[in-house]
Each structure stands twice: as C-alpha cells, then as structure tokens.
Amino acid sequence: MSQRRMNIYQLVINLGLNELEEYVTEIEDFLEQRLKSFDEWFEEKTKDFSEEDKDTYGEHLSDEYHKLADAFPTTFRSSMLLNIYSFIEKELNQLCFHYGNRKDIRIELNDLRDSGVIRASKYIDKVVGINFPHELTEWKLISGVYRELRNSFAHNGGIIREQGIQKMKEKISDLPVSLNERHGELKLEKEFCYKFIKDARIFFNEFFLDVDQSNQKLDGNEI
C-alpha cells in the first residue's frame, strides 16, 4: 500500500509543530542544566561547611534556587501553552480562509457568532462542508480543557476561583498539570507542552484524513 501524500498545508503545520517541540526541548534542557549546575556549585561551595552553616547559606540562596527550580519553568511552560494554542487557532483560521476562497464562499469567518477554534471548526464543518472530527479525543481536549487552561493563564495567571477548583481538578486528572487546591494555582509539569503538541499533531493529521475522505473537488483539484 502506498503511503498517503501530505498536502502543502499539512506539511507546513507539521513543520510548525516540530519547531515548537524542538524549542520546548531546547529550553527545558537549558533550564534543567542551569539547575543542575547550581546544585553542583552549591555542593562544592559548601563541602567544608557544617550542616548548620550549609543550611544558613542555602537560605540566603533560596530565591535563586526558586527561580531556577520553579519560577522560570513555570513561566516558560505557561507562555508555551499560549503559543501552542495560538498556533492551532491561527492554522485553523488559515484553513477556513483557504477553503472558503477555493469554494468561493461569500460567508466570512467573522460572520459566525462563536470565536476562536470553536468558530473555525463550525465554519469548516457547516459552511465549507468538510467533515470535521468533532468526536476525536484530541479535538475534545483542544476545544475543552486546553482552551480552559489557555484562558486561565491568559486572563488570570493560572489561578482558578474557589468555585471552579473541583471541576478543574477533574478535567486535568489525566494531564501533566497539578492544582494547588488551597490557592487555586495551576502548575504545568515538564511533559505538558510535549503532550499538547502531540495532541495537536494527531488532531491535524486526522483532520486532513477527513479532508481526503470528503473527496471534495474544485476544478479537478483536491481542496
């Protein structure tokens, strides 16, 4: 059986996801090495200290350790959450414009009531007429909990209000995300960005399979 040939849009999207994944690896490795170097430096610096003096000196450096072990990774991962989500939304919007133009559709994306990825999915499905994988697990994550996480970090710094803590706890139970229930603070673990990118890749690949299966033609060319 011959391997299915990707169209240019799928190739571009996969390249973009690969670049995001490579960037995540570069920064995660860098942050991990910085922390490791700090630990090694501290152990060498205090090798002749008494335990009491070592603890005292460690307290003076606690802010630096906190930055490397927690603050920097947290800031990076939350910003990558926004970047990955924005990438998905941008690419879906571009696909809407492409398919709308190819079919000479007069209805604009902005004419639909919804916004973001939800609006794009409805445009592709209802206006363009391409079967959209609404029931795909990865799409449900993108349009569901990933969207909620994105909104939480974008608008509230990853803090969940008290009344929403239990529901969010249930939604993130299978994701590399932790939730401090006392403070309502979300924390993305190291594997989160990789998981998000993987789910985005699976979704787009499935979407383009659906495009193929729709077998819609324009002037003898696949849309």
C-alpha positions in Angstrom: 0.0 0.0 0.0 1.4 3.4 -1.0 1.9 6.0 1.7 -0.6 8.9 1.7 1.0 12.1 0.4 0.6 15.1 2.6 -0.7 18.3 1.1 1.2 21.6 1.5 -1.0 22.8 4.4 -0.5 19.6 6.4 3.3 19.8 5.7 3.5 23.4 6.9 1.5 22.7 10.0 3.6 19.6 10.9 6.8 21.7 10.4 5.4 24.3 12.7 4.6 21.8 15.4 8.0 20.2 15.0 9.7 23.6 15.5 7.6 24.2 18.7 8.6 20.8 20.0 12.3 21.5 19.3 12.1 24.8 21.0 10.5 23.2 24.1 13.3 20.7 24.3 16.0 23.3 23.9 14.6 25.5 26.7 13.7 22.6 29.1 17.2 21.1 28.7 18.7 24.5 29.3 16.7 25.1 32.5 17.5 21.6 33.7 21.2 22.2 33.1 21.1 25.5 34.9 19.5 23.9 38.0 22.0 21.0 37.9 24.9 23.5 37.6 23.6 25.5 40.5 23.2 22.3 42.7 26.8 21.2 41.8 28.2 24.7 42.5 26.4 24.8 45.9 27.7 21.4 46.9 31.2 22.4 46.0 30.9 25.7 47.7 29.7 24.2 51.0 31.6 21.0 51.1 33.6 22.1 54.1 30.6 23.8 55.9 28.9 22.4 58.9 25.3 21.3 58.4 24.1 24.4 60.2 26.2 26.8 58.1 25.2 25.0 55.0 21.5 25.4 55.8 22.1 29.1 56.6 23.9 29.7 53.4 21.2 27.8 51.5 18.5 30.1 52.9 20.4 33.1 51.5 20.3 31.5 48.1 16.7 30.2 48.3 15.4 32.9 45.9 17.9 31.9 43.3 17.0 28.3 43.7 13.3 29.0 43.5 13.8 30.9 40.2 15.6 28.0 38.6 13.6 25.2 40.0 10.1 26.7 39.8 9.6 30.3 38.6 11.5 30.0 35.3 10.0 26.6 34.2 6.5 27.8 35.2 6.7 31.0 33.2 8.1 29.2 30.2 5.5 26.4 30.2 2.6 28.8 30.6 3.9 31.0 27.8 4.3 27.9 25.6 0.7 26.9 26.4 -0.4 30.2 24.9 1.9 29.9 21.9 0.8 26.3 21.1 -2.9 27.2 21.4 -2.4 30.4 19.3 -0.6 28.3 16.6 -3.6 25.9 16.4 -6.1 28.8 16.2 -4.1 30.6 13.6 -3.7 27.5 11.4 -7.4 26.7 11.7 -8.3 30.2 10.7 -5.9 30.0 7.7 -7.6 26.8 6.6 -11.0 28.5 6.8 -9.8 31.3 4.5 -8.2 28.8 2.1 -11.2 26.5 1.8 -13.6 29.5 1.7 -11.8 31.1 -1.1 -11.4 27.9 -3.1 -15.1 27.3 -2.9 -15.9 31.0 -3.5 -18.0 31.1 -0.3 -19.4 34.5 0.5 -19.9 33.8 4.2 -16.9 35.2 6.1 -15.4 33.5 9.2 -16.2 36.6 11.2 -19.9 36.2 10.3 -20.2 33.3 12.7 -21.2 34.0 16.3 -18.6 31.9 18.1 -14.9 32.7 18.3 -11.5 31.0 18.2 -11.1 27.4 17.4 -14.8 26.7 18.0 -15.8 29.2 15.3 -13.2 27.8 12.9 -14.5 24.2 13.4 -18.0 25.2 12.7 -17.0 27.2 9.6 -15.1 24.2 8.2 -17.9 21.8 9.0 -21.1 23.8 8.3 -20.0 26.4 5.8 -17.3 24.7 3.8 -18.9 21.3 4.1 -15.8 19.3 5.2 -16.4 16.6 7.8 -14.7 17.9 11.0 -13.5 15.4 13.6 -15.6 16.8 16.5 -15.6 13.5 18.3 -11.9 13.0 18.2 -10.4 12.8 21.7 -7.6 15.2 20.8 -10.0 17.8 19.4 -12.2 17.5 22.6 -9.1 18.2 24.6 -8.1 21.2 22.4 -11.6 22.7 22.4 -12.2 21.8 26.0 -9.6 21.6 28.8 -6.7 23.1 26.8 -8.9 26.0 25.9 -9.8 26.5 29.5 -6.2 26.3 30.6 -5.3 28.8 28.0 -7.9 31.2 29.1 -7.0 30.7 32.8 -3.3 31.6 32.2 -4.1 34.4 29.7 -6.6 36.1 31.8 -6.0 35.1 35.4 -2.3 34.0 35.6 -3.3 30.3 36.1 -5.4 31.0 39.2 -8.8 29.2 39.5 -11.6 30.6 41.5 -12.7 28.6 44.5 -16.0 27.6 43.0 -14.2 26.2 39.9 -11.4 24.2 41.6 -13.2 20.8 41.9 -14.3 20.9 38.2 -10.9 21.9 37.0 -9.3 19.1 39.2 -11.5 16.6 37.4 -10.7 17.9 33.9 -6.9 17.9 34.4 -6.8 14.5 36.1 -5.2 12.8 33.0 -2.9 15.6 32.1 0.6 16.6 33.4 -0.9 19.5 35.3 -1.1 20.0 39.0 -3.5 22.1 41.0 -2.8 23.6 44.4 -6.4 23.4 45.8 -5.6 25.8 48.7 -4.6 28.6 46.4 -6.3 27.6 43.3 -3.0 27.7 41.4 -2.4 25.6 38.3 1.1 24.3 37.5 2.2 22.8 34.2 4.6 19.9 34.5 7.5 19.3 32.2 5.6 16.9 30.0 2.7 19.2 29.4 3.9 21.0 26.3 5.0 17.8 24.7 1.6 16.3 25.4 -0.2 19.4 23.9 1.9 19.4 20.8 1.4 15.6 20.3 -2.4 16.1 20.6 -2.3 18.9 18.2 -0.4 16.8 15.7 -2.8 13.9 16.0 -5.7 16.3 15.5 -4.4 17.9 12.4 -3.4 14.6 10.8 -6.9 13.2 11.4 -8.4 16.4 10.1 -6.5 16.1 6.8 -7.6 12.5 6.5 -11.1 13.7 6.8 -10.4 16.2 4.1 -9.3 13.3 1.8 -12.3 11.2 2.7 -14.7 14.0 2.0 -13.4 13.7 -1.6 -14.4 17.2 -2.4 -13.0 18.6 -5.7 -12.6 22.0 -7.1 -11.7 22.3 -10.8 -10.4 18.8 -10.6 -8.1 19.5 -7.7 -8.4 18.4 -4.1 -9.4 21.2 -1.7 
